[in-house]
Amino acid sequence: MSSLLLWLHIAFAIFTIGPVTAATMSAPRVIRTKNVPALQVIQRMTRIYSLGALGVFVFGVALGVVLGGGLLGKWYMTASMTLFIVAAVLLVIIDRDLRTALRALSSESAEDDAKVQIGRIAAISGVVSVIWLVILFLMVVPG
């Protein structure tokens, strides 16, 4: 059972966290070029893969419960779970900003260019990427 949970945990991490990171990191460039159809795809990808990334958390917690031995109480597991929740909240903020940028670029007004969203999405997606790297470090090195 633990092998299956570990496999699912790693598979969800590979197939959801990578694509959501790539999508959020490419969003500022697409907003700058005012490519509305591409921005719609990026916003949809961000939402779908962010929801899928919750599987990483679910299967990780399930694996910790199955393995037992107080594994979930270790400092690095608590830090990783906390950082994952912070990253999930930041992804919700990115999704909100992507929807705002999409509305701004879809409007007829010339002054709506979504410049505020470009900076915020770039900054938050960079922070989320660093969070993923810290979580990876915590999962590999202390254990």
C-alpha positions as CSV (number, residue, x, y, z in Angstrom):
1,M,0.0,0.0,0.0
2,S,2.8,2.4,0.9
3,S,4.5,1.8,-2.5
4,L,1.3,2.7,-4.3
5,L,0.8,5.9,-2.3
6,L,4.4,6.9,-2.8
7,W,4.1,6.3,-6.6
8,L,0.9,8.4,-6.7
9,H,2.5,11.1,-4.6
10,I,5.5,11.4,-6.9
11,A,3.3,11.1,-10.1
12,F,1.0,13.9,-9.0
13,A,4.1,16.0,-8.2
14,I,5.6,15.5,-11.6
15,F,2.5,15.8,-13.7
16,T,0.9,18.7,-11.9
17,I,3.5,20.9,-10.2
18,G,5.7,21.1,-13.3
19,P,3.0,22.3,-15.7
20,V,1.4,24.8,-13.2
21,T,4.8,26.3,-12.6
22,A,5.5,26.6,-16.4
23,A,2.1,28.1,-17.0
24,T,2.4,30.7,-14.3
25,M,5.9,31.6,-15.3
26,S,4.9,32.2,-18.9
27,A,1.8,34.3,-18.1
28,P,3.6,37.7,-17.8
29,R,5.0,37.3,-21.3
30,V,1.7,36.4,-22.8
31,I,0.0,39.4,-21.0
32,R,2.7,41.7,-22.4
33,T,2.0,40.5,-26.0
34,K,-1.8,40.9,-25.3
35,N,-2.4,37.4,-26.7
36,V,-5.9,36.8,-25.2
37,P,-6.5,33.2,-26.5
38,A,-3.1,32.1,-25.1
39,L,-3.9,33.8,-21.8
40,Q,-7.2,32.0,-21.6
41,V,-5.4,28.7,-22.0
42,I,-2.8,29.6,-19.4
43,Q,-5.5,30.6,-16.9
44,R,-7.4,27.4,-17.5
45,M,-4.2,25.4,-17.2
46,T,-3.3,27.1,-13.9
47,R,-6.7,26.4,-12.4
48,I,-6.8,22.7,-13.5
49,Y,-3.2,21.9,-12.6
50,S,-3.5,23.8,-9.3
51,L,-6.5,21.6,-8.4
52,G,-4.6,18.5,-9.5
53,A,-1.6,19.5,-7.3
54,L,-3.8,19.0,-4.3
55,G,-3.3,15.3,-5.0
56,V,0.3,15.7,-4.1
57,F,-0.7,16.9,-0.6
58,V,-3.5,14.3,-0.2
59,F,-1.3,11.3,-1.2
60,G,1.6,12.7,0.8
61,V,-0.5,12.9,4.0
62,A,-1.9,9.4,3.3
63,L,1.6,8.0,2.9
64,G,2.6,9.6,6.2
65,V,-0.4,8.0,7.9
66,V,0.2,4.6,6.4
67,L,3.9,4.6,7.3
68,G,3.1,5.8,10.8
69,G,5.8,6.2,13.4
70,G,5.2,9.9,14.0
71,L,6.4,10.7,10.5
72,L,3.9,13.5,10.0
73,G,5.1,15.1,13.3
74,K,8.7,15.5,12.1
75,W,9.7,19.2,11.7
76,Y,10.5,18.9,8.0
77,M,7.1,17.3,7.2
78,T,5.3,20.0,9.1
79,A,7.3,22.7,7.3
80,S,6.6,21.0,3.9
81,M,2.9,20.8,4.5
82,T,2.8,24.4,5.7
83,L,4.7,25.6,2.6
84,F,2.4,23.6,0.4
85,I,-0.6,25.3,1.8
86,V,1.1,28.7,1.4
87,A,1.8,27.8,-2.3
88,A,-1.8,26.7,-2.8
89,V,-3.0,30.1,-1.5
90,L,-0.6,31.9,-3.8
91,L,-1.8,29.9,-6.8
92,V,-5.4,31.0,-6.0
93,I,-4.1,34.7,-6.0
94,I,-2.4,34.0,-9.4
95,D,-5.6,32.6,-10.8
96,R,-7.5,35.6,-9.6
97,D,-4.9,38.0,-11.2
98,L,-5.0,35.9,-14.5
99,R,-8.8,36.4,-14.6
100,T,-8.4,40.1,-14.0
101,A,-5.8,40.4,-16.7
102,L,-8.0,38.5,-19.1
103,R,-10.9,40.8,-18.4
104,A,-8.6,43.9,-18.9
105,L,-7.2,42.7,-22.2
106,S,-10.6,41.6,-23.5
107,S,-12.2,45.0,-22.8
108,E,-12.4,47.6,-25.5
109,S,-10.6,50.3,-23.4
110,A,-7.1,51.1,-24.6
111,E,-5.8,52.0,-21.1
112,D,-6.5,48.5,-19.8
113,D,-3.2,46.8,-20.4
114,A,-3.0,44.6,-17.2
115,K,0.5,46.0,-16.2
116,V,-0.3,45.6,-12.5
117,Q,-1.1,41.9,-13.0
118,I,2.2,41.3,-15.0
119,G,4.4,42.3,-12.0
120,R,2.2,40.6,-9.4
121,I,2.0,37.3,-11.3
122,A,5.7,37.3,-12.1
123,A,6.6,37.9,-8.4
124,I,4.2,35.4,-6.9
125,S,5.0,32.7,-9.4
126,G,8.7,33.2,-8.6
127,V,7.9,32.8,-4.9
128,V,5.8,29.7,-5.6
129,S,8.7,28.2,-7.6
130,V,11.1,28.7,-4.7
131,I,8.5,27.2,-2.4
132,W,8.4,24.0,-4.6
133,L,12.2,23.8,-4.5
134,V,12.3,24.2,-0.7
135,I,9.7,21.5,-0.3
136,L,11.7,19.2,-2.6
137,F,14.8,19.9,-0.5
138,L,12.9,19.1,2.7
139,M,11.6,15.8,1.2
140,V,15.0,14.6,0.1
141,V,17.7,15.9,2.5
142,P,16.4,15.6,6.1
143,G,14.7,12.2,5.7
